[in-house]
Amino acid sequence: MRVDYGEPEDLDVDALAGGWCSLAQQWLSDAIAANLPEPNAIVLGTVDEAGRPATRTVLCKDFDADGVVFYTNYDSDKGRALTATPYASITFPWIGIARQLTVRGAVVKVDAETTETYWRTRPRGSQLGAWASEQSRPIGSREDLAARLAEVTATFDGIEVPVPPNWGGFRVEPETVEFWQGRTSRMHNRIRLTVASGVIERLQP
Ligand SMILES: Cc1cc2nc3c(=O)[nH]c(=O)nc-3n(C[C@H](O)[C@H](O)[C@H](O)COP(=O)(O)O)c2cc1C
């Protein structure tokens, strides 16, 4: 299991001179064009109040200079970890095109209006599912879960499904952004931007 990533178009520090977003957008577009599965999937790393890390995959629904946004249940394990320790690391693992993008920084909740706007784009089934699931809590059986879904489906019959009070977006506000590009002989490119200082550095692979 050793892949030679070859010599793709080179990546240098000047690629981030105008900020990180345009290259990130380009790489996301490249991941979509390459038909990678779930190209907007990110691995989200959080730390709980005991200092224990946890990772899981979520979907990036938006990013711009202010940060990377994903949506979840605020009472889930990740939600509680981010309340206790509001810092995260997220990675887009675009392995099929030998790239990854990692953003690390402080985490804030997005405002209610932004959450509402996104919520309205979700299919009704996903909206009902969010109400039915106390994410990360144990449940006895699949049937119990189906019963909860039936209950919320009846509750909201014929009306718009509102945003659950414990559901919404988080934004990871970038402190550092690192672009990684696989190259031959493990001479990979790693370019890191430290946002506060504007310093752009090449890191050893
Ligand atoms: C491809 C993929 C996308 C996912 N997207 C989300 C998402 O956007 N939001 C979310 O809350 N969970 C998402 N999940 C489920 C999470 O990985 C995780 O199981 C769930 O959020 C509970 O995590 P927690 O117990 O650490 O809070 C996704 C899982 C996969 C595999």
The ligand as an SDF file (V2000), in Angstrom:
LIG
                    3D

 31 33  0  0  0  0  0  0  0  0999 V2000
  -20.2060   11.1440    5.3010 C   0  0  0  0  0  0  0  0  0  0  0  0
  -20.7750   11.4900    6.6560 C   0  0  0  0  0  0  0  0  0  0  0  0
  -21.3560   12.7440    6.8420 C   0  0  0  0  0  0  0  0  0  0  0  0
  -21.8830   13.0840    8.0860 C   0  0  0  0  0  0  0  0  0  0  0  0
  -22.3750   14.3600    8.2460 N   0  0  0  0  0  0  0  0  0  0  0  0
  -22.8130   14.7380    9.4630 C   0  0  0  0  0  0  0  0  0  0  0  0
  -23.2030   16.1020    9.6810 C   0  0  0  0  0  0  0  0  0  0  0  0
  -23.1210   16.9680    8.7940 O   0  0  0  0  0  0  0  0  0  0  0  0
  -23.6470   16.4240   10.9290 N   0  0  0  0  0  0  0  0  0  0  0  0
  -23.7140   15.5070   11.9430 C   0  0  0  0  0  0  0  0  0  0  0  0
  -24.1280   15.8740   13.0320 O   0  0  0  0  0  0  0  0  0  0  0  0
  -23.3170   14.2310   11.7760 N   0  0  0  0  0  0  0  0  0  0  0  0
  -22.8660   13.8280   10.5580 C   0  0  0  0  0  0  0  0  0  0  0  0
  -22.4320   12.5340   10.3750 N   0  0  0  0  0  0  0  0  0  0  0  0
  -22.4900   11.5990   11.5190 C   0  0  0  0  0  0  0  0  0  0  0  0
  -21.2870   11.8610   12.4360 C   0  0  0  0  0  0  0  0  0  0  0  0
  -20.1110   11.2830   11.8840 O   0  0  0  0  0  0  0  0  0  0  0  0
  -21.4750   11.3130   13.8650 C   0  0  0  0  0  0  0  0  0  0  0  0
  -21.7750    9.9350   13.8380 O   0  0  0  0  0  0  0  0  0  0  0  0
  -22.6050   12.0200   14.6070 C   0  0  0  0  0  0  0  0  0  0  0  0
  -22.6190   13.4050   14.3290 O   0  0  0  0  0  0  0  0  0  0  0  0
  -22.4480   11.8310   16.1260 C   0  0  0  0  0  0  0  0  0  0  0  0
  -21.1820   12.3050   16.5120 O   0  0  0  0  0  0  0  0  0  0  0  0
  -20.8340   12.6020   18.0490 P   0  0  0  0  0  0  0  0  0  0  0  0
  -21.4460   11.4940   18.8680 O   0  0  0  0  0  0  0  0  0  0  0  0
  -19.3400   12.6330   18.1190 O   0  0  0  0  0  0  0  0  0  0  0  0
  -21.4390   13.9390   18.3780 O   0  0  0  0  0  0  0  0  0  0  0  0
  -21.8780   12.1580    9.1530 C   0  0  0  0  0  0  0  0  0  0  0  0
  -21.2860   10.9060    8.9650 C   0  0  0  0  0  0  0  0  0  0  0  0
  -20.7360   10.5870    7.7330 C   0  0  0  0  0  0  0  0  0  0  0  0
  -20.0660    9.2470    7.5710 C   0  0  0  0  0  0  0  0  0  0  0  0
  1  2  1  0
  2  3  1  0
  2 30  2  0
  3  4  2  0
  4  5  1  0
  4 28  1  0
  5  6  2  0
  6  7  1  0
  6 13  1  0
  7  8  2  0
  7  9  1  0
  9 10  1  0
 10 11  2  0
 10 12  1  0
 12 13  2  0
 13 14  1  0
 14 15  1  0
 14 28  1  0
 15 16  1  0
 16 17  1  0
 16 18  1  0
 18 19  1  0
 18 20  1  0
 20 21  1  0
 20 22  1  0
 22 23  1  0
 23 24  1  0
 24 25  2  0
 24 26  1  0
 24 27  1  0
 28 29  2  0
 29 30  1  0
 30 31  1  0
M  END
$$$$
